[in-house]
Amino acid sequence: MMKKILLITFFAFISVSVFAQMTKENNYGINKLKIEARTDFDCFIYDDATNSGFNGKILNFIIAGDINDNFYYAYRQRLNKIQRDYNFFDATDYLYLGWRITKNLSLTTGKEIVAMGGIEYDLAPIDVYYHSNFWDNFNCYRFGANLEYTTNDGKNTFTLQFTNSPYDNAILFGSLYNYSLHWRANYKHFGPVCSVNMYEYKKGTFMNVIALGTTYQFGPVVGYVDFANRANGEQKDFFFKDITVIGRLGVNLFSDKLQLFAKGGFDINETQDVNIPFDKVYDVCVLPGTDIKFYGGGFEFYPLKNSQNIRIHGFFAVSDVARRVGIEEDMVAETENNTISYQVNLGATWRLNFINK
């Protein structure tokens, strides 16, 4: 792992040197080059047991820029996930080449973020503290292509995406695909991020997702609301049987140096009974029989003036499990029922911006 980290660091500094003269003469080259990291102290309380300790959550390397007026690139690597040679790209969040076909139309190809709606899904993992069961289990980075159209006012972007399926676990040539239509907007008080998705998990069989989310801001009050409905074409009821709902409410204080927030949500899957073979399951991210609520609150503090490059956070969260299921001997089986656990967390995030245009 250390060799790979040193290799990427070397690549970063070589890239800076190569593009330095070019960047002085025009806007081509590296527009963004940074490393960001987060470390936390966690304390988990469950029944009569308490487990705690310090840990490193995220270590990212990010580079993006323009090759010329028409071509651009972006790359984010989670260095903390690199373990072996064959899974280097598993730790790559995105790595794509973009082509600006016209002022409004562009095409990207490479490893893409699966184009699904919802604000919490849209956030980088380094910015998510406690989360839904679906967020924890969905494979959200796959190789493929995006075709994007942005309106003249820049407020709306529509994306048509074709990638490998997030349910395709084959090393090569799984022949399962994702087809997604995605809409992102930026209005005065709201920032919708919505999609309709078809994720193939068996040949010709799809998990269909409608994901709706929006940020909101009214003065110092900020937050977001997410709703996702998942359905297989074989199930009886298409809506409201397999869903995730999330809401966050925050208040910015002291010129945005401090935010106090509360967040909660739930995952429910009532499409099938437990004690069925795993290969018959419609939704492998939120297994049938799941009924989990989570809620809590905390703070984010930015000590630097007019900068978010250093962030101190803390939160208290509750996981209220009415029913949790898992896989035992290739069967879906109940693993927990009517249990509550608690998490106390304090951490720091820092971003080192070598280039930020």
C-alpha positions in Angstrom: 0.0 0.0 0.0 2.8 2.4 0.9 4.4 1.9 -2.6 1.1 2.9 -4.3 0.7 6.0 -2.1 4.2 7.1 -2.9 3.6 6.4 -6.6 0.5 8.5 -6.7 2.2 11.3 -4.7 5.1 11.2 -7.2 2.7 11.4 -10.1 1.0 14.4 -8.5 4.2 16.4 -8.2 5.4 15.4 -11.7 2.1 16.5 -13.1 2.5 19.9 -11.4 5.9 20.3 -12.9 4.9 19.2 -16.4 1.9 21.5 -16.6 3.4 24.5 -14.7 4.6 26.4 -17.8 1.5 25.5 -19.8 -0.7 26.8 -17.0 1.1 30.1 -17.0 0.5 30.6 -20.7 -3.2 29.5 -20.8 -5.9 27.9 -18.7 -5.0 24.4 -19.7 -3.4 21.9 -17.4 -4.3 21.2 -13.8 -7.2 23.2 -12.4 -7.5 21.2 -9.2 -5.0 19.2 -7.3 -5.5 18.3 -3.6 -5.3 15.7 -0.9 -8.0 15.5 1.7 -8.2 13.3 4.8 -10.5 12.7 7.8 -9.8 11.0 11.1 -12.4 10.3 13.8 -12.7 9.1 17.4 -15.7 6.7 17.6 -17.5 5.2 20.5 -20.2 2.6 19.9 -22.6 1.5 22.7 -24.7 -1.6 22.3 -26.5 -3.4 25.1 -23.9 -3.6 27.9 -20.9 -3.4 25.5 -18.8 -0.2 24.7 -16.2 -0.2 21.9 -14.2 2.9 21.1 -11.0 4.1 19.4 -9.4 6.4 16.9 -9.4 5.6 13.2 -8.7 7.0 9.8 -11.9 7.3 7.8 -10.9 8.7 4.4 -7.7 9.7 2.5 -8.4 11.1 -1.0 -6.2 12.2 -3.9 -8.0 14.4 -6.4 -6.9 15.9 -9.7 -8.9 17.6 -12.4 -8.3 20.0 -15.3 -8.5 20.9 -19.0 -6.4 19.4 -21.8 -7.7 22.0 -24.3 -10.9 23.9 -25.0 -12.8 20.7 -25.7 -11.3 18.0 -23.5 -11.1 17.7 -19.7 -10.4 15.1 -17.1 -11.1 14.3 -13.4 -9.8 11.7 -11.0 -10.4 10.8 -7.4 -8.6 7.9 -5.6 -9.3 6.7 -2.1 -5.8 5.9 -0.9 -7.0 4.3 2.3 -8.8 1.5 0.3 -5.8 0.4 -1.8 -4.7 -3.1 -0.6 -3.7 -5.2 -3.5 -2.7 -4.8 -7.2 -5.8 -6.3 -8.7 -8.3 -4.0 -6.8 -6.5 -0.7 -7.5 -9.5 0.5 -9.6 -11.9 -0.6 -6.8 -10.5 2.3 -4.8 -11.0 4.7 -7.7 -14.1 6.7 -7.2 -14.0 8.3 -10.6 -11.5 8.6 -13.5 -13.0 10.0 -16.7 -12.2 11.9 -19.9 -14.7 14.5 -21.0 -15.4 16.0 -24.4 -17.2 19.3 -24.7 -19.1 18.7 -28.0 -20.9 22.0 -27.9 -21.5 24.8 -25.3 -24.4 22.7 -23.9 -23.5 19.1 -24.7 -20.7 17.0 -23.4 -19.6 13.3 -23.3 -17.5 11.6 -20.6 -16.1 8.1 -20.5 -14.2 6.2 -17.9 -15.1 5.3 -14.3 -18.2 7.3 -13.5 -20.3 8.0 -10.5 -23.6 6.0 -11.0 -26.1 8.7 -11.8 -28.6 8.3 -9.1 -30.6 11.1 -7.4 -30.6 12.1 -3.8 -28.4 14.5 -1.9 -26.8 12.1 0.6 -25.9 9.7 -2.2 -24.4 12.7 -4.1 -22.1 13.7 -1.3 -18.5 12.5 -1.2 -18.1 9.8 1.5 -15.7 12.1 3.5 -18.7 14.4 4.1 -21.2 11.7 5.4 -21.1 10.9 9.1 -24.0 8.4 9.8 -26.1 7.1 7.0 -28.7 4.8 5.6 -28.4 1.0 5.1 -28.8 1.6 1.4 -26.0 4.1 1.2 -23.7 1.6 3.0 -24.3 -1.2 0.5 -24.7 0.4 -2.9 -21.8 0.1 -5.4 -21.9 3.6 -6.8 -18.8 3.8 -9.0 -18.8 1.9 -12.3 -17.1 2.1 -15.8 -19.2 3.5 -18.6 -20.2 6.8 -20.3 -22.3 9.9 -19.7 -24.0 12.2 -22.2 -24.8 15.5 -20.5 -26.9 18.5 -21.6 -26.7 21.8 -19.7 -29.2 24.6 -20.4 -28.0 28.0 -21.5 -28.6 29.6 -18.0 -26.5 26.8 -16.4 -29.2 26.0 -13.9 -30.2 22.5 -15.2 -28.1 19.6 -16.3 -29.6 16.4 -17.8 -27.5 13.2 -17.9 -28.1 10.0 -19.9 -25.9 7.3 -18.5 -24.8 3.8 -19.7 -22.4 1.9 -17.4 -21.8 -1.5 -16.0 -24.4 -2.4 -13.5 -23.8 -1.6 -9.8 -25.0 -5.2 -9.2 -22.4 -6.7 -11.5 -19.7 -8.3 -9.4 -17.9 -10.1 -12.2 -14.2 -9.4 -12.5 -14.6 -9.1 -16.3 -17.5 -9.1 -18.8 -20.5 -9.5 -16.5 -22.8 -8.4 -19.3 -25.1 -6.5 -16.8 -25.7 -2.8 -17.3 -27.1 0.4 -15.8 -29.4 2.8 -17.7 -30.1 6.1 -16.0 -31.7 9.4 -16.6 -30.5 12.1 -14.2 -31.5 15.7 -13.5 -29.5 18.2 -11.5 -30.6 21.9 -10.9 -29.5 24.9 -9.1 -32.2 27.4 -8.1 -32.4 30.2 -5.6 -33.6 28.2 -2.6 -33.5 24.6 -3.9 -31.0 22.3 -5.6 -32.8 19.2 -6.9 -30.9 16.0 -7.8 -33.3 13.4 -9.2 -33.2 10.3 -11.4 -34.9 7.3 -12.8 -32.7 4.2 -13.0 -32.7 0.7 -14.3 -30.0 -1.5 -12.8 -29.7 -5.0 -14.3 -28.9 -7.6 -11.6 -29.7 -10.7 -13.7 -29.7 -10.8 -17.4 -32.9 -9.1 -18.5 -34.1 -8.5 -14.9 -33.8 -5.0 -13.4 -34.0 -3.1 -10.1 -35.9 0.0 -10.9 -35.2 3.1 -8.8 -36.8 6.5 -8.6 -34.6 8.7 -6.5 -35.7 12.2 -5.6 -33.7 14.7 -3.5 -33.2 18.4 -3.0 -31.1 20.7 -1.0 -32.8 23.8 0.5 -31.5 27.1 1.9 -33.5 29.9 3.5 -31.0 32.4 5.1 -29.1 30.5 7.8 -31.4 27.4 7.6 -30.0 24.7 5.3 -30.5 21.0 4.7 -31.8 18.4 2.3 -34.5 15.8 1.9 -34.2 12.5 0.0 -36.6 9.8 -1.1 -35.8 6.6 -3.0 -38.3 4.0 -4.2 -36.9 0.6 -5.4 -38.9 -2.0 -7.2 -38.5 -5.1 -9.2 -40.8 -5.7 -12.1 -41.9 -9.1 -10.6 -43.1 -7.7 -7.3 -46.8 -7.0 -6.6 -46.7 -3.4 -5.5 -44.3 -1.0 -7.2 -44.4 1.9 -4.8 -43.6 2.4 -1.1 -42.7 -1.2 -0.2 -38.9 -0.8 -0.6 -37.9 2.7 0.3 -35.3 4.9 1.9 -36.1 8.4 3.3 -33.6 10.9 4.8 -33.9 14.4 6.0 -31.3 16.9 7.4 -31.9 20.3 9.0 -29.0 22.6 9.8 -28.6 26.2 11.0 -25.4 28.2 10.2 -24.1 30.5 12.9 -21.3 33.0 13.3 -20.8 33.9 9.6 -21.1 30.2 8.6 -18.2 29.1 10.8 -20.5 26.8 12.8 -23.4 24.6 11.7 -25.7 22.8 14.1 -27.6 20.0 12.5 -30.1 17.2 13.0 -30.6 14.3 10.7 -32.7 11.1 10.5 -34.1 8.6 8.2 -35.2 5.0 7.7 -34.8 2.0 5.4 -37.8 -0.4 4.9 -38.2 -3.4 2.6 -41.5 -5.2 2.7 -41.4 -6.7 -0.8 -40.6 -10.2 0.3 -40.5 -12.4 3.4 -37.3 -13.6 5.0 -36.2 -17.2 4.8 -35.9 -17.1 1.0 -32.9 -18.1 -1.1 -30.5 -15.2 -1.6 -30.6 -15.6 -5.4 -34.4 -14.9 -5.3 -34.0 -11.5 -3.6 -35.1 -8.4 -5.5 -33.1 -5.9 -3.5 -29.7 -7.0 -2.3 -28.8 -3.6 -0.8 -31.7 -3.4 1.6 -32.7 -7.0 2.2 -36.3 -8.0 2.5 -37.6 -7.7 6.0 -35.3 -4.8 6.9 -36.8 -2.1 9.1 -34.2 0.3 10.4 -34.5 3.9 11.7 -31.5 6.2 12.4 -31.4 9.7 13.8 -29.2 12.1 15.7 -27.5 15.5 15.6 -24.2 17.2 15.8 -22.1 20.2 14.7 -19.5 21.2 12.0 -17.0 24.0 12.9 -14.7 25.7 10.4 -11.9 27.5 12.4 -10.3 29.2 9.4 -11.7 32.5 8.2 -13.4 32.3 4.8 -12.2 28.7 4.3 -13.6 25.2 4.7 -10.2 23.5 4.4 -10.3 22.5 8.1 -13.4 21.1 9.6 -14.1 19.9 13.1 -17.2 17.8 13.5 -19.0 15.9 16.2 -22.3 14.0 16.4 -24.4 11.6 18.4 -26.5 9.0 16.5 -29.0 6.3 17.2 -29.6 3.2 15.2 -33.1 1.8 16.0 -33.4 -1.6 14.5 -37.0 -3.0 14.4 -35.7 -5.8 12.2 -32.3 -6.4 10.5 -31.7 -9.4 8.2 -28.6 -11.0 6.7 -27.4 -13.9 4.7 -26.9 -17.3 6.4 -26.0 -20.3 4.2 -27.3 -18.5 1.1 -30.6 -17.8 2.7 -32.1 -14.4 3.9 -32.5 -14.7 7.7 -33.3 -12.4 10.5 -30.2 -11.4 12.5 -31.5 -8.6 14.9 -34.9 -7.6 16.2 -35.9 -4.6 18.4 -32.3 -3.4 19.2 -31.0 0.1 19.7 -27.3 1.1 19.5 -25.6 4.5 20.0 -22.6 6.2 18.3 -20.6 9.2 19.6 -18.1 10.6 17.2 -15.6 13.5 17.1 -13.4 14.1 14.1 -11.4 16.4 11.9 -11.2 16.8 8.2 -8.4 18.7 6.4 -7.9 19.6 2.7 -4.6 20.5 1.2 -5.2 22.5 -2.0 -2.0 22.5 -4.1 -3.9 23.9 -7.1 -7.5 25.3 -6.9 -8.6 27.5 -9.8 
